[in-house]
């Protein structure tokens, strides 16, 4: 017999023994409080279990889809009126059919992680350039380790490489589970540009993809070498209660 069932039997027995007395009502209300407390603690545990470390790797054929420099607008901070990152947003209809299908196929994974219906934001394309050493670490284009706290921790992002990417191009970086668990206090202040021990870089071939829980996993943008740049596509996903994005049915 479960502990809660045992408490229920004991409470009901004592209430029957003292049906009209203060003692009977005392045991009855104590039982109700126990039930409410148990339900609350289960809800908290369920919520904590959802804020977990999650990543999923894949690959998609992009065809001739790529970053268009003529559409890029400055983003982030500028130094002496110079910007180091540019980007623009597209409608879903502007994506190649196979890329759109790839995104749709992630719906079940994302909603399982959220525990509810998910919304998807419009795709963004980014191009990052080299930041001089004296300015690197001033959070110019998210180059400091951080978590994405939008409404809460529950959000995810899909990153897709728009060209073959190596360490020289300043790839996206994130912390391994052990690094984040063991040294989280080190990353609490958003001014860390180097990992305490190690990080993982999103390097690979054009079309390689990473779905990651950016609300929980500590991550950052890398810094391309001088004369280099890095292009990437990203989409963000949020629980329906946030109202951020569109239903998957609109894709």
N, C-alpha and C positions, 0 to 999 in steps of 0.2 A: 504494500500500500504506500502511495506517495505521501510525503510529509504534509502537503496541503490537505490531502484527503483525511489524514489522521487528525489534523487540527480541526477540520470541518466536523468530523464525527464527535470529537470531544466537546466542541462548542455546542453542537446541537443537543448532545446528551445532557450537558449542564443546563442548557436553556429549558429543556423539558423538565428537568429536576426542579428548577426554580423559575417557572414560567412567568410569574407576576412579581418576582422580587427584583431588587436592585442587583443582586448577584447574577441572576439570569441575564439581565440586560447588559451587565458588565462583560460577561463572556461573549454575548452576541456581538456587541460593538467591537470588542477586541478582535474577534474573528474577521469582521468586515474590514477593519483597519489592516489586518494581516493580508487579506486578499488584495486590497488596494496597493499596499506596499509591494507585494510580490509582482503585481502587474506593472507597476512603475519601474521596478528594477529590471524586469524582463525587457521593457521598452528601451531602457537605457542601454542594456547589453546589446540589444538588436541594433540600436543606432551606432554604437561603437564598432560593432562588427562590420558595418557598412563603410566606415571610414578606413578602408584598408588599402594596402599597397597593391596596385593592380597595373599590369601592363600586358599588351597583346601585340605581337609583331605580325606583319603580313607584307604583301606585295601586290601592286596593281599596275596594269599596263596603261600608261598615260598617253600613248600615241604621240602626237606632236604638241600636246598641251604643255605650256611653259609660262614662266613669268614674262610679262610684257612691261619693259621699262617705261614706256610712254604713259602708262596708267598709274605708275607709282607716285604716292604722295608722302611727304616727310612724316615720320612718326618718332616719338620719343623726344629726348632732349637734344638741343643743338649746342655746339661749342663754337664761339666766334661766328655765328650764323651758318655753321656747317652741320648738316645732318648726317647720321651714320646708318640710318635704317629707313626704308621706304616700303610702302605696301598699298594694297587696294583690295576692295571687296567685290565679289562676283555674286550673281544670282545662281541658283541651283541649275537653271536651264542652260547656263553657259558652260557647265562641266561636261566632259566627255561621257557618253552613256555608260561605259564600263566603270568609270570612276563613281558615277552616281549609284550604280548598282552595288558597288563595293561598300559604299557608305550605308545604303539601305540594309545590307546584310549584317551590319554591326548592331542593329536596333536591339535584338534579343540580348546580346552581351551587355550592352549599356543599361538596359532597363533591369536586367538581373542585378547589376551592381547597385543601381539606384534604389531598387525595390519599389519602383513605380514607373509610370509612363515618362518617357524622356522627350525633350525638345532639342533641336539642333539649330545652331546659329549658321548664318551664311558663311561661305568659305572666304578665307583671307589668304592672300599671297604676299610673302615677305622677301625682301632682299636686304641683307645686312652687309655692311662694309667694315673695314678695320678701324678700331678706335685706338688712338695713340696711347702709349703706356701711361702717360701722366694723367690721362682722363679716364682710363679704363677702371671700372669699379665705382663710377658715380651713378650707376643705374641708368645709363643712357638709353639702352634698348633691352632691358631685362637681363643684363649680363651678370647680375648678382644672384646667388642662390636664393630661392623663395618658393612659397606655395601660393596657388591662386585661390584666394579667399574672396569669392564674389558675394553671394548671399550667405553661403556657408562653405564647408569643405566639399560638399557633393557637387563636383563638376569633373569633366574629363575633356581631353583634347586628342584629336587625331592629327598627327604630323606626317606629311608625305614629302620625301625628298624629290625635288624637281630636277636634279642632276646628280651624277655620281659625286659623293661627298666624302672627303677624308678629313683628317685632323687639321690640315692647313686652312680649310674653309670655315673654321669656327662652327662646328656642328652643335646641335642641341645636346645638352648634358643633363643627366639625372643621377641621383644617388642610388646605389644598391641598397637593398633592404637592411642589411647589417650595418652599413655606414650610417644610414639615417637613424636606426634604432639606437646605436651606440653613442652617437655624437650629436644628437638633435639640438642640444643646448648651444652648440657651436654655431648653428645656422639660424638661431632665433632672430638675430639682428640682421637686417637685409644689407649687409656690406661685405659678404664673403664671396670672393671670386675664385678661390681655390678650395678644393675639398680638403677636409681634415686628413683623410687617408686616400680615398679614391672615388672616382665617378665613372659613369658609363656614357660614352658618346654615341649619338645616333649617326653612325657612318655606314655607308653602303652604296648600293646602286640606285640609279634613278627609278622611282616608283616604290622603293622600300617604305613601309609605313609602320607607325608606332601609335597605338591607342594606349593612353596612360592617364591615370587618375591624378591630374595635376593639382587638384585641391588637397591631396595628401602627400604625393611624392615631391620631394624637394628637387628643383630643377633650375636651369638657367640657359640663356643663349651663349654660345661660344663666341670668340673673337677671331674673325678671319685674319690671316696674315696680310701684311701690306700688299696692296695691289690685287687682293683676292676678294671674293664676295660669296655669300651663301644664299641660295633661293630655297624657299620651302612653302608648302601649302599647309594651312591649319584650319580645323573646324572644332568648335567647342560644343559640348553637350551638357545640358542641365536638367534637373528634375522638373516635372511639369509645374509644381507649385511655385517655382521662381518666375514663371512667365517670360523667361528669356529664350528666344528662339522660336522655331516653328515645329509643328508635329511632323513626324517622319512621313505621315500620309500626304504631306504637301510636296514631298520630293518627287 
